[in-house]
Amino acid sequence: MKNRQEAIDYCMQYDNVYEDQPFKDDNWTLIRHKNNEKTFAWIFERENKIWINVKCEPGMINQWRSEYESIVPAFHLNKEHWNSIILDGSISKKDMSHLISTSYNLTKK
């Protein structure tokens, strides 16, 4: 996953979600749950790369940051609960899937 559309398409595979662009800035695409309107993926371009903000499970946020240089404290969100993933190809598909599905499940309730 390296571009915006790939990230959007991946996130849209989850059940009962929708794509939203609620800000005047077209740079931000949010993927939300239909039932509660909570966002589980914030997709945007920054520093010529696509980034995704995802919510992380308690106790794992710093683990992910130490494991990958491309996982950093979330841009524009609470840094105690959210990480930014910089889509530079350095994160395995398995870990990317885990990070996004965790965010989806944490925001689903």
N, C-alpha and C positions, 0 to 999 in steps of 0.2 A: 504494500500500500504506500504509494508515494504522492498521489495527487488528490485534490479535493473531491472529485467525482468518485474515485475509488473508495474514499473514506465515507462519503455519503451513501453510496450503494451498499457498502458493507453494513453500516448501521441501520439502514432501512430494511434489512433482512429480518430484524427482530419483530416480534408480534406487537400489533397495536401501537405503532409509532407513526410519527409524521415529521416531515421536514418543515422548518420554520425559519423565517428571516425577519425577526421582530424589530430590528434596529434600522435606523436610517443608513447605516453603513453596510453595504452589500457584502463586505468581507466576512461577516459572521453568518454561519449556518448552524442552526441548533436542531438536534434530533430529540424529539420529546415523546413522552408517553401520551397516548390519547386519553386515557382515563383520568390522569391527574395533572397533565400538562407539565410535569417536571422534566427537566432536560437531563439527558444522560451523556450527550456528546456535544461539545462546543467545537465547531470546526472553523478554522480561520487561517489566513496567511500572515506570516510574520517573518521578517528577515529572509525573505525569498524562499521560505519553506512552508509547507502545510503543517499545522499543529492541531492536535485534538486534546481538549480538556476532558478528563474523565474523573469520576469520583472513585476513591480507593477505600478498601476495607480498612477499618481501624487497626493500627499496629503495623501495617504493611507499606504505608506511604513512603517512609524513608528507605525501606528495603529496596523498593523499585528505583528510587533516585540513586542509590548507591550501586545498583546493578547495571544501570544504563546511563550513559552521559546524556542521552537524548530524552530522558525523563527528568523533568525539572519541576519545581514548585509552580503551581498553576498560574498562568497569566490571567489577571483580572478576576480571579476567584479565591475563595478561602484556601489558603495554602496548607491548612491542617487536614483538609478532607479531599482536596483535588490536586491532581498532577496534570501537567501538560506533557504530551507525547509529541516530539518533533519527528515528523515522518521523513527520516533520512535513510531508511533501509536497514538500520542497525538492530531493530527489535525483531525477534523471531515471530513468525505467524502465530505460533502457539501462545506466546506471551501477549501479543497484540490482541488476540481473541479473548484471552483471559481478562485483560484490563478492560476491554469494552464491555464484555458480558458482566463483569463485576459491577461496573458503573450502571449498566442497565438494571441489574437486580437490586442494587442499593437504592435506586431512585424510583423503583416500581411501586413501592408501598404507599 
